[in-house]
Amino acid sequence: MLNIDCEGKYYQEVCEEIRNAKDDQITLLNCVGQRYIGAGVAKKHISIEGVPGNALGAYMDGATITVNSSVQDAVGDTMNAGKIIVNGSSGDATGYAMRGGEIFIRDDAGYRAGIHMKAYKEKFPIIIIGGKSGSFLGEYMAGGIIIVLNQKNDAFPVGNFTGVGMHGGKIFIRGNIDNIVLPPQVQCEKATKEDLVEINNYIGDYAKTFDLDAKKLLDSTFYVLTPNSNNPYKKLYTAF
């Protein structure tokens, strides 16, 4: 295992050390806001002590990143594959334009998590948020799955404009959603047994990651949000 001390280093220096490392197991120490860590990385396992800067794991293509704290904005920006595990909360735009892989957030996520998420062929992105999410969750979402576990049973597990402009994918929310006002482009239904089967393995993996009881999480009421085909966001597009 290679240890890289980030103290006093500019982000480019840290990123170059990661890219040039022959060891696939890397621990970053004293990380304080260095950006683009793990950007485009394919095979390495990176553990981070400290708080990384924006765009952690951007364009990542198969690596695994574990952060033992919270993270800032744009985690997993346009990532293709791999896994990002956050032992804390994430900032805004988590999983922006994410195309594949998994992002597990132990606590809360900021605004616009999952904006422009999309799926294509074997690429299928997953975001699981252990707590609650800010407004604009799944904005313009086109594919993949977002799960909000709302483990503290917050009265507002998601913010305003959840799924606005959504035209693909699914958003699962655990718990009571009586206080949530959804945009007309979203259809909300109580999750069926078949719906829960679809997310069973993802929640099992998440629970194992954070030492939680998967059965307890799944033995709860979930709601699933999907695009409303009777009220599509058609004004985004030009008719030919």
DACOR-V798417 format. One line per field, one symbol per residue. ss: DSSP state (A for helix, B for strand, O for the rest). burial: + if it has 24 or more other C-alpha atoms within 12 Angstrom, else -. Layout:
# DACOR-V798417
ss = ???
burial = ???
This chain:
# DACOR-V798417
ss = OBBBBOOOOOAAAAAAAAAAOOOOBBBBBBBBOOOOOOOOOOOOBBBBBBBOOOOOOOOOBBBBBBBOOOOOOOOOOOOOBBBBBBOOOBOOOOOOOOOOOBBBBOOOBOOOOOOOOOOBOOBOOBBBBOOOBOOOOOOOOBBBBBBBOOOOOOOOOOOOOOOOOOOBBBBBBBOOOOOOOOOOOBBBBBOOAAAAAAAAAAAAAAAAAOOOOAAAAAOOOBBBBBBOAAAOOAAAOOOO
burial = ---+++----+--++-+++----+-++++++++++++++++++++++++++++++++++++++++++++++++++++++++++++++++++++++++++++++++++++++++++++++---+++++++++++++++++++++++++++++--+-++++++++++++++++++++++--+-++-++++--+---++--+--+++-++-++---+--++--++++++++----+-------
